[in-house]
């Protein structure tokens, strides 16, 4: 770096951006004094860390932005790191799209749903959450406790019938006019209090309403409120922690290895642990724990919608006064950063750090698993002479009992992992008797016929098709492939027993080592396709048996038979149903219902 550039730097607060020879931003930092801070990177190398030495060697140019204060510099630094994700900065993994829960209290009938955008629109936001999984778990919990609507329909209160959620007391039924707006908004207020950790206030209100319902002899309503109270009390009991704490606070612990760090956060509100989450940090090589914690606090609370007055830390942050001032500005009232050294708070921080260590170990297991899967996919490409890595594998199997209730299955692995949303099943329609080869051809014809027409997941071309079976099954599939002009799609079959892989044009099967991850991927695909086919086959057999059981009843034709099976699900359920329940089925009369009871037997109803 030229000394003239360094001398031209102002001795003022601001942000600096280091760039490589291609002009890419590789590091963003802030400084109370830009001149002294930036010059320190290009001083005596003996006193610098390995990371700083690498950064200085890669830096070919830099820019800087002067700010009015160190706090402004901190805000700008957070925004620029989020924008450029520089390789030498410590970064929150995927920190651009943290999910939140959103409640638009200005709607007539507010919903609670997941969003990744926080806007100044008057809605209430709760988060951020570390992942879609953690926010979905929270949404499932509050949906189990509070009967708010989950549909997105326009509510006029004039629907003819409510959905299932109304019948199982998971929704108050605004679509059919079963609830007043004020009562519905009271439920939404309870949800927001619950998410804020103020469950005692929710319980107090519910208890009052339950007593009022009892006083008015509304016992069914009182029972529902009682169940709601019990569910909240169970949640509160699970949130109690052994360490005595007061007030609202976040507790942050850290575990790191050479390449990755896991930060665990416990959220304590009103003396209760209302939630926890863990976040993965990248770019932490050669960084001390304090630097990692500092970067996390900056990036996480830059987007958090709820900042508590106290944040307990495992390690001290850099420039705590500036960080505390920035957090205070974001919260609107005082925020303290503390590193407890003894007592209850120290025990809690240690517990959080232990959870972080477990999270890091799990992340390492997932990373190793991904590395093994990647090695297996690359081996499949080599051993099967595929044109590319088989990132999408489709596997097919047939299940039937002497040709009856025949079913075909298609399962999908993407990057070696199951993708159930793309699974498909086929009821064999055109094949009579136990002809597995013809059934394979029908299954593939229907699958790729849909694919040729385009639309949805059907239009995705697999990198490899695996058929459960031997040479004969593969030849049947290849025949269909030629018929449809799809010779560019690689196809193989995997035979049980010796686990031989049959490849088109090869006289001998390919034998892959039993302990090879490549074979494990094929086996997993084959076993999953077999399981999926068998489960559908059993379902079809059960339906055929149920249908045949009522075939001999006079007056019960195909439509009435279907209506009975659709409503009750099985012959046993039909047998156990009362005459009144049977007669309420579409197309049934009391006389026909009595005839069904007499034919099938079961408990008599007077």
KEFI-221006 format. One record per residue: y negated, z, x of N, C-alpha, C in turn. Coordinates in pm, whole numbers, plus 50000, padded with zeros to 5 digits. Example, Ala and Ser with C-alpha at 12.3 -4.5 7.8 and 13.67 -1.06 7.14 Angstrom:
505695078051319504505078051230503305078051320;502255070851285501065071451367499975078751290;
This chain:
501195000050085500005000050000498765000050089;497804991350059496624990150142495735002450127;495225007050242494415019350243493115017650165;492575005050160491335002750086491525005649937;492705001849883492995004649742493035019649716;493685026949808493815041349791492465048349802;491605043449892490295049549909489395047149787;489665036149716488835032749600489155041049477;490215048749482490595056949367489565067949343;489205070549215488245081149185488905094949188;488155104849217488655118649216488475124549077;489075117848977488945121848838490315122048772;490415128648656491715128648586492015114748531;493315111848521493705098848466495185096248478;495565083948455496965079548458497075067948555;498175067548632498415056648726499755050048694;499805036848718501005028948691501385021548819;502575024348874503085017448991503865005148946;503694993949021504364981348986505144976049105;506244968849076507034962749182506484948749212;507174941349298506684928249342506634918049229;507384920449121507364911449006506354915548900;505614926148926504604930648832505114939948724;506384944248733506944953448634506504967748661;506174974948556505804989148571507064997148600;507115003748714508305011348752508075026448749;506805030648736506545045148728505175047348665;505105057548577503835061648517503665076548544;502485080348591502215094548615500805098148575;500545110948562499195115648531498725124648643;497435126548652496885134648760495565140748717;495315152848766493985158948748492995152648845;493525147548958492715140749058493475128349103;493085116749054493825104449081493905101449230;492825103249303492815099649444493855107549523;493815120749511494725128949591496185127249545;496365125649414497735124549362498405111549407;497725100249389498335087349425498515086249576;497565091049654497685090249800498865098249852;499245108849778500355117249824501675109749829;501805098849749503045091149749503215082949877;502115080149943502165071050058501785078150188;502015091350190501745099150311502965099850401;503085111150473504205113050566505525113550489;506455104850524507705103750449508635115550473;508485122350584509405133350616509335144650515;508195145950449508025156950354508295152550210;508695140050191508915134750057510395134750020;510665135849891512045135149843512545120749853;513875119249843514475105949852513955096949741;513765102549621513285094449509511865089449534;510995097949586509615093949613509585083249722;510445084549821510505074449926510925060849869;511935060749782512355048149721511245042249634;510585050949557509505046349469508375040149551;507975046849659506885041849743507255028349806;508525027049847508965014549908508965003049808;509265005949682509324995549579507934991849526;506965000849541505634998649483504844988449565;504454977549500503654967249564502214966849511;501994973249398500654973349339500574985049242;499374988549203499234999149103497964996949022;497945002948903496755003348818496465017848785;495265020548740494965034148696493985033548580;494025044048498493115045548385492465059248395;491145059648403490415072348410490275077948268;490505091048254490355097748125489315108748136;488895113848021487865124248020488415137848057;489725139848039490315152948068491775151348105;492345161948160493765161748194494615160948068;494135166747958494895166147833494965151847781;493865144447790493895130447750494845122447839;494855125847968495765119048061497215121548022;497515133747979498885137147940499305128947817;498405127747718498735120047598498965105347634;498085099847719498225085847758499505083647838;499845093247924501075092148003502295091147911;502355099747808503485099447713503595085847645;502455080547601502465067647531502905056347622;502465056447748502815045647840504275046347882;504815058547897506245059747929507075054447814;506655057547691507375052447575507285037247568;506135031847607505925017347599506695009647705;506665014547831507255006847941508655011447982;509055023647945510335029647990510575026648139;509695031248227509815027948370511075034048431;511695026748522512995030748576512925043548658;511755046748718511665058648802511115070748727;510815069248599510435080748518511665087148455;511595100248434512625106948354512365103248209;513395098348139513185092748007514155098747905;513615101247787514475104647674515205092147631;516535092547628517315080747592517005076747447;516665063947428516385058547294515295066447222;514285071147298513295079847236512315072347146;512435059047138511485051547055511805052646907;513015055446872513415054246732514145066746683;513615078446712514225090646659514145090546507;515215094846440515185095246293514535107946240;513955106746122513335118046053513825118045908;513655129245841513795129745695512405128545635;512285120045533510985117545470511045120945322;510025127945273509885131145131508475127445089;508345117545002507025113444954506705121644829;505955132144848505655141444738504705135244636;504125123644669503215117144575503955108544472;505245106344493506035098844397506285107244271;506495100644159506825107844036508165115044049;509135108144110510475113744126510875112244273;510385121144360510575119544505512045119444545;512335111844651513655111644712513565117744851;514725120644908514815125145046515635114745120;515045108245217515785097745285515425097145433;516195089345507516055088445651515095077145686;514225079645782513325069345830513165070945981;512725060346046512455060846190510965058446220;510165058346115508725056446134507975067946068;507115074446144506255085046091504865079246072;504375079645949503075074145917502195084745853;500895082745862499955091745797499735086745654;500735089345570500725084045434500825094945327;500665107445369500745118445273502135123645248;503155116645300504535121245284504825132545381;505885140045353506315150845442507465145845527;507385148545658508425144245752509035156445818;510335155845843511065166645909511885160646022;511665165446144512345160046260511445160946381;511735153146485512785142946491514175148846516;515185141446477516565144746505517045136246622;518045141246695518505134346815519215121346783;519865120646667520675108846637520785107146486;521265095346448521495092746305522555102246251;523545105746334524595114946291524035128546253;523125134046336522605147446308521715147546184;520925136946163520075136846045520905134545919;522005126945929522865124945812523565138045774;523985145845874524625158745843523655167845768;522395167945810521405176145741521175171145599;521125158045583520915152345449522095155645358;523315154845412524495158345330524445172945288;523995181645378523935195945347522975198545232;521745193445242520775196445137521145189445006;521835177845016522255171044894523345179144823;524165186144902525215194544842524605206544769;523435211044814522835223144759521825220144649;521035209544668519915206944576520155194044497;519955194444365520275182644281519125172744269;518685166944381517665156444375518345142744372;517635132644330518235119344316518385112544452;519425104644466519645097244590519565082144568;519375078044442519275063744412517855058844441;517685045444446516355039844469515855031944348;516445034444231516055027044111514695031744060;514055023043984512795026643919513105035643799;512505047343797512835057243695511885055943576;512465053243460511705053043334512235063243235;513415069143266514005079043177514675073243055;514965059943060515515053342942516895047242966;517515050543079518855045243104519825050242998;520835042042968521795045842864522735056742910;523095056443037524035066643086523685070143231;523915082643273523625086643410524785083143502;524545084343632525585081443730526485093743749;527475092043837528445102743862527775115343915;526715113843998526055125544056525555135143948;525125129843835524665138443725525825146643670;526965140143654528125147043595528695157843686;528535156243818529055166343911527935175643957;526805175443886525675184543909525025182544046;525035170044094524335166844220523005159844192;522655157644067521385151544030521005156643891;519685158343867519225163543739519115152843632;519335140143668519355129443570517995124943519;517005122843607515725117743558515835103743497;516865096143537517025082443486517295082143336;517875092943283518165093443139517235103343068;516195107843137515255117143076515785131043056;516745135243142517375148343123516585159643189;515475156543259514725166943328513235163443324;512405173843315510955171943320510505170343465;509355163543483508845161243619508595174343694;508045184243625507715196843692508975203543745;510035203643665511285209743709511855202243829;511785188843824512295180843935511485183544062;510155184244050509315186944167509565200944223;509955210244137510305223644186511515222844280;512495214244246513655212344331513225206544467;512325196644464511845190544589511115200944674;510355209844612509685220544687510705229744753;511795232544681512865240744739513485233844861;513675220644851514225213144964513325214445086;512015212845066511075213545178511045227645239;511075237845154511125251445206512405253745286;513505248545236514785249945305514725243345442;514185231245450514085224145577513135231045674;512205238745621511295246445705511895259745750;513105262845701513745275445738513345287045651;512705284345538512225295245451513175296945332;514445299145364515465299945260515295312145169;514735323045223514565334945140513645332245022;512605324245045511705320744935512445312544829;513305303544876514105295544783515015304544701;515685313844768516605323044699515875331444595;514675336144633513905344444541513605336744412;513175324244427512865316144309514095313044226;515225310044291516445307044219516975319144143;516895330744206517335342944138516515345644012;515205343444022514335345343905514725335843793;514975323143829515345313143729516715316043669;517635321143750518965324343699518885335743596;518095345943627517965357143533517315352443403;516335343343415515675338243295516655330043211;517525322343277518515314443205519495323543130;519895334543195520795344143129520105350443009;518825353843027518085360142918517985351042797;517905337742823517815328142714519185323142669;520245329642718521625326342682522035312242726;521385307042832521745293942889522755296243002;523975299442964524945304243061525435293143155;525525280943106525955269943193524915267543302;523635267643263522565265843360522555277543459;522765289643411522795301343498523935300343600;525075295143554526225293543645525915283543756;525225272643722524855262843823523895268843925;522915276543876521975283243968522695293444055;523665300443996524465310044074525195303044189;525795291544160526515284044264525565279144373;524365275244331523365270744427522945282244518;522745293944459522375305844536523475309244638;524725308644592525855311844680525925302244797;525685289244772525735279244879524655281844983;523455285644937522365288445031522665301145110;523215311145045523555323545115524605321045224;525545312045197526545308545298525885301745419;524905293045392524185286545501523425296745583;522735305945514521965316245585522875324745673;524015328445620524955336645698525385329345824;525595316245812525965308445929524855306746028;523595308945984522455307346073522085320246146;522655331346104522345343946171522815343446315;522025348446405522405349046545522435363446590;523255365846691523495379546735522265385746800;521385377146855520215382246927519075384246828;518395395746837517305398646746516075390546785;515595382246693514415374046719513455375346604;512215372446632511195373046529510405360046528;510065355446408509175344146397509835330646417;508995320646446509425306846465509365303346613;510395297046662510415292946802511475282546828;511265274546931512275265346982512755270747116;514065269547140514645274047267515255261847335;514885259447459515285247247529516075250747655;517285245247664518145247047782518565233647838;519025233847963519275221248035520565222148115;521255210948122522375209148217522245195048273;522465193448401522315180148460523315178048573;523645165248595524435161448711523595151448792;524225143348873523445134548960522705123648884;523255119048773522685107448706522195109948564;522525121248505522225123348364521945138048338;521145140448235520865154248195521005155248044;521445166848000521545169747856520635181547827;519705179747734518795190347693519205194947554;519455207847540519825213747411518615221147355;518355219547225517255226447159517795234047039;517495246847033517795255046915516485256946839;516535255146707515355256646624515475269646544;514655279346574514685292346506513465293246415;513715295746287512625297446190512935309746106;511965318446092512135330746013513375338546057;513525340246188514605348346247515985341946233;516055329346192517355322946172517425310046253;518615307146298518855294446367519105283846260;518075276046229518225266346118518805253046166;518875250946296519425238346344519455237846495;520135228046547520225225946691520455211146714;520075206546831520265192546863520305191047014;520915180347061520925177847205520465163547232;519805162047346519175149447383519595145747525;519805132947547520205128047679518975122947752;518825127147878517715122747962518255113648072;517535102948098517945093448202516895093048312;517285087148425516355085948537516075099148604;517075108048610516835121648662517345123548804;517825112848868518365114049003517315120149098;517765130149175516935137149274515775144949212;515815147249081514735154649016515145169248996;514265178749024514575192949000514555195948851;515215206648807515275209948664513915211348598;512965217148671511625218848613510975205648575;511195195348656510635182148626511295176248501;512595178448488513315173148372512825180048245;512715193248248512235200648132510815196348097;509965194648197508585190448173508545176948102;509325167348152509355154048091509865154747948;510875163147925511405164447789510355170047695;509675180747735508675187047648507585176847612;507145169147710506095159247683506575148747582;507735143047608508195131747526508695136047389;509355147647382509875152147253508745156547161;507835165047209506795170247122505665160147098;505685148947169504725138447140504995132247003;506255132946958506605127146828507095137446727;507265149946766507755160146673506695163046567;507145164846443506215167846335506085182846313;506935190646375506865205246361506935211546500;505865218046540505805224846670505625239746643;506535248246691506435262746664505405269246757;505005281446727504015288146812504585292946946;505925293446958506535298147082507675288847121;507695284547248508765276247301509345283447423;510615287447413511295294147524512005283647610;511835284647741512345274647833513275280947935;514275273447976515175278148082514495277348219;513655267048239512955265048366511475263248339;510655267448433509205266148420508795251448426;507815247848346507295234248346506165233048447;505885220648487504725218048572503455219148487;502425224648543501125225748477501255231648337;501765243748326501995249548193500715251048111;499585253848177498345255648101497935242748030;498045231448102497675218648041498625215047928;499935217447948500915214547844500685223247721;500405236047744500175245247632498935241247554;497905236847626496685232547559496925220047474;497715210847530498045198547456498865201647331;499865210447343500695214147228499875221447122;498945229847169498065237047076497225227146996;496725216947065495935206646996496785199246893;498015196146927498895188746835499275197446715;499505210346739499935219146630498775223546542;497595224946604496455229946530496245244846545;497135251546617496985265746649497785268546776;497675280646827498185283946960499685281746979;500065276347096501465274447134501655280347274;502645289147287502955295247417504255289547473;504265287447604505475283447677505915295147763;507165299547743507635311247818509005308647878;509215314447997510535314348063510995328848070;511795333447973512195347647971513075351148090;512875362848144513615367248262514665377948230;514525384348115515485394948079515465397047928;516415405047881516425408947741517035398547648;516775400247518517395392147414517045377347428;515785374747461515365360747474516055353847591;516255361047700516955355247815518405352147778;519055361047702520435358547658520505346147571;519525344447484519545332847397519335319947476;518415320047571518195308247655519475304847733;520155315147784521415312747856522455306447763;522485311147638523435305447541523125290747514;521845287547503521445273647480521825265047600;521615270347721521965262947843523475260447850;524255270347805525715268447803526105257247707;525445256647593525685245647499525285232247559;524205232247636523785219947703524845215347802;525455224847873526505221447970527705215147899;528055220647783529155214747706528795200747658;527555199047614527105185847571527145175747683;526775179947803526815170947918528255167147950;529165176947942530585174047968531125163947867;530735165447739531165155847637530585141947663;529315141547706528705128647738529435121947852;529875130047950530625124448064531965118948019;532635126047928533915121247875533715107847805;532655106847723532375094247653532075083047751;531355086547858531025076447958532285071448027;533175080748064534425076848128535275068448033;535285072347905536045064647805535505050447795;534165049347796533565036047789533925027747912;533975034348029534325027248152535775022348147;536675030748091538075026848079538225015047982;537525015847869537595004947770537054992047831;535944993047904535374981147967536364974848065;537044983548144538044978448239539204971748164;539614977548050540704971747971540334958147914;539104956847864538664944047808538594933247916;538134937248035538054927448144539464923248190;540394932848188541764929448224542374919948120;542084922247992542574913047888542044898947912;540774897847948540214884647975540984877648087;541324885348192542024879348306543464876048273;544194885748217545624884048194545924873648086;545064872747985545294863347875544514850347892;543804849148004543044837148037542064833447926;541284843347887540314841247780539024835747837;538274828147759537014822447809535924832847832;536044844447770535054854947788535674868547760;534914879147782535394892647752535574893947600;536734898547553536984899347408536264911347345;534964909747322534174920647266534524923147119;534934912547048535384914146909536834909546898;537704918846867539134916046850539504918246704;540154908246644540674909646508542194909646515;542814919146445544274920146445544784919546302;545914912446283546464910046149547904914746140;548264920046023549634924345999549984921845853;551284920745826551794918745690552724930245655;552624935145531553524945645484554054941845347;555394942145330555984939345200557394945345194;557924946545076559284951445055560064940544984;560804932945063561574921545010560684912244927;559474910044978558554900744914557724906544803;557974918944761557214924744649555994932144702;554914931944622553664938844654553214935744796;553324923144836552994919344974551504920544999;551164925445118549764927645154549534923545299;548374917745323547954914445458546754922845496;546614925945624545494934045669544794927445786;543504929845796542684925545910541864937545954;542004941246081541164951946134540354946246250;539274953046284538354947946386538074958746489;538164954946617537674963246726536454956446786;535374963746799534184958646868533974966846993;533994959947107533894966447238534974977247252;536144974447197537274983347210537324994547109;536334995747021536275006546923536415001046781;537075008746696537305004346558535995002546483;535924992146400534754989746315535244988646171;535505000046105536094999945970535294992245867;533974991145886533154983945788533554969245779;534214964045883534624950045884536114948245854;536824959145824538234957845786538324950145653;539384942345640539634935345515541114936045481;541434935645352542824935645309543034924345208;544244919245204544534907445124545814909845043;545734907944914546944908144832547524894044833;548744892644883549364879444895549584873544756;549084861244736549094855244602549974842944590;550184835644701550814822344690552234821844746;552724832944800554034832844867555054840244781;556174833444752557274839744678558364843544776;558874855844763559934860244853559384865844982;560324869945068559944876745193559754866645305;558684858945301558374848845402557144853445481;557394861145588556294866645667555404855845725;556004844845770555224834345833554234828245734;554704825445613553814819945511552724829945473;553084842645472552094852945438551014853745545;551394852345673550404852345780549454840445763;550034828745731549194816945713548224818945596;548714824845485547804827045372546684836545410;547024847445478546014857345516544944851045605;545384843545707544414837345798543624826445729;544264818945638543544808445566542424814445482;542704825345415541684831545332540564837645417;540964843945529539944849845615539034839145675;539604828945741538784819045808538204808745712;538814807345594538204799145491536874805045448;536844818245431535584825045399534604823745515;535134824445638534274823545755533614809845767;534354799245735533804785645744532694783545641;532774790645529531724789645426530504797745466;530674807045562529544815145609529294827045519;528514836345572528124847945493528704860845543;527834870445577528264883845617529144884045740;529994894345745530884896045861531964885245868;532204878345753533204867545755532804856545853;531514854645871531024843545953531104846646103;531434858946140531504862546282532804857046341;532694849746450533874844146515534454854246614;535734857646602536334867246695536514861246834;536484869846935536764865447072538274865047098;539034872247014540494872347027541104876346895;542134868846854542924872346735544304876946781;544714888646734546014894246769546874894846641;548094889346650549024889646538550124899746569;550394908346473551484917946492552814910546473;553564908946581554844901946572555174894746701;556184885946691556644878746810556214864346811;557054855946876556734841746892556604834746756;557494837846661557464831146531556174833846456;555744846346454554494849746386553304842746451;553314842246586552214835446656552194820546621;553364814146619553414799846587552874797046446;553184805946352552664804246217551134804946217;550594814146294549134815346304548524803146371;549184798046477548674786346547548694773946458;549704773046372549784761846278548584761846185;548244773646136547074774746048545784771846125;545724776446252544544774046334544284758946351;545364751346376545234736846390544784730446259;545334735346149545004729846017543504731145988;542914742546029541504745046000540584740046111;541154734746220540324729846330539644740846407;540344752046425539774763646494540474766346626;540824755646698541584757346822540814764846930;539514766146914538704773247014538844788447004;539464793546896539644808046880540944812246949;540894820747053542114825147121542984833647029;544304830947032545254838546951546444842647037;546904855047019548114859947084548844868546983;550094872047014550834881646931551404892647018;551574904246959552114915847030553364920646958;554504919847028555794923546968556114938046998;556614945146896557024959046916558254959547005;558574971347051559744973247136559384971947282;559494959947335559164957747475557664955647497;556894955647390555434953947399555084941247476;555704930247434555474917347499554324910147430;553484903847509552344896447456552654881547467;552734874747352553014860347350551704852547346;551604842847436550384834947453550724820247428;549874812747356550144798547332550334790747464;551374782347466551594773847582552324780447697;552604793347685553304800547792554764802547751;555734797847832557154799147793557634813647793;557064821747879557474835747889556334844747841;556694856047778555644865347734554944871847853;553704875647831552944882947933553294897747919;553694903748030554024918048028552914925648100;552254934148025551164942248080551684956348102;551314962348213551804975748248551574985648134;552564994248112552515003748000551315013148009;550855016348130549735025548145548405018348158;548405005248131547174997448146546264999348026;544955001248047544035002147933543994989347851;544334977947912544374965347838545454965847731;546644970647767547724971747669547384982247564;546744993047605546375003547509545444998047402;544524989147440543614983147342544394974647242;545324966347292546144958147202547004966847112;547604977347167548444986347087547634993246978;546434997347015545595004046915545264994446801;544944981946836544644972046732545864969646644;547034967846707548254965246633548624977046541;548564989146594548935000946514547965003146398;546675000446422545685002246315545874991846206;546174979346245546434968946146547674972246064;548704977546130549934981346060549664992645961;548915002746006548595013945917547815009145795;546845000445818545994995545709546804987045611;547704978845663548534970445576549504978945494;550144988745557551114997145487550445005245377;549265010645404548575018745303548225010345181;547814997845203547484989145089548754985045015;549804982245090551084978645028551594989844937;551515002144983551955013544902551115014844775;549825012244789548955012944671549345002344569;549614990244618550024979544527551364982644460;552304988144537553604991844481553435002344373;552545012044400552315022544301551745016944172;550825007244184550235001244065551274993243987;552114985744062553134977843995554134986743922;554474998043985555405007343921554765013243796;553465017043810552775023043696552675013043581;552375000443614552244990443510553574988243439;554664987943515555984985543455556414997243367;555925009043397556345020843322555845020743179;554755013543152554225013143016554434999542950;555234990943014555454977542961556204977642828;557054987542808557904987342690557294993642567;556034997542570555415004342457554844993942360;555274994342240554804984942138553314986942114;552574975942115551134976542090550304978242215;550924980742330550194982442456550334969542537;549354960842524549354948442597548654949742731;548444938642800547844938942934546484945842940;545614943442840544284949342843544304964442826;545074968942726545164983442703545854990342821;546864983642877547564989242994546584990843111;545784980743134544814981243243543784992243218;543324993343092542335003643059542885017643083;544155019743045544775032843068544895035943217;545355026243294545545028443438544205029943509;543195022643465541875023943526541305037843500;541545043043379540955056043344541725067643405;543055067143402543855078643444544455077143584;544595064943632545005062843770546495062343795;547295068843713548745069043735549465072043604;550775068843604551595071843486551665086843463;551745094443572551835109043559550605114643489;549415109343526548185114043463548135110043315;548645098043284548715093743144549645102943066;550775106343128551765115043064551165128843035;550325133943126549765147343110548545147643018;547945135842990546745135542907547055139042762;546045144242694546205147542552546055134942468;546505135642342546365124342250544885121042230;544045131442225542605129242207542035121542327;542445125542448541945118542568542425104142572;543675102042534544225088442534543515079742430;543245085342315542645077542206541195073842237;540555080942332539185077942369539095066642471;540255061842516540285050642610539975037742535;539305028542604538895015942541540105008542483;540005004842356541064997342290542165005742228;542125018942250543185027742198542775033942065;543795037241986543605044341860544475056941865;544225066641774545085078541773546555075241752;546835065141672548235061441648548885055941775;548145047341847548665041941973548805052942078;547845062142079547915073142175549155081642151;549465084342024550665092141992551925084542033;551895071242017553055063042055553275063642207;552175063442283552285064342429552875077842469;552405088542404552905101942434554405103042405;554805097542293556205098242256557075090242353;556545079042403557315070342494557445076742633;556335082442682556335087942818556745102542824;556705109342712556995123642716555775131342761;555975143142820554845151242864554535161942762;553535170342792553205181542703552715176542569;553225182442463552825178342327551505184842292;550765177642209549475182842164549465182342012;549235193541951549245194041804547945188841750;
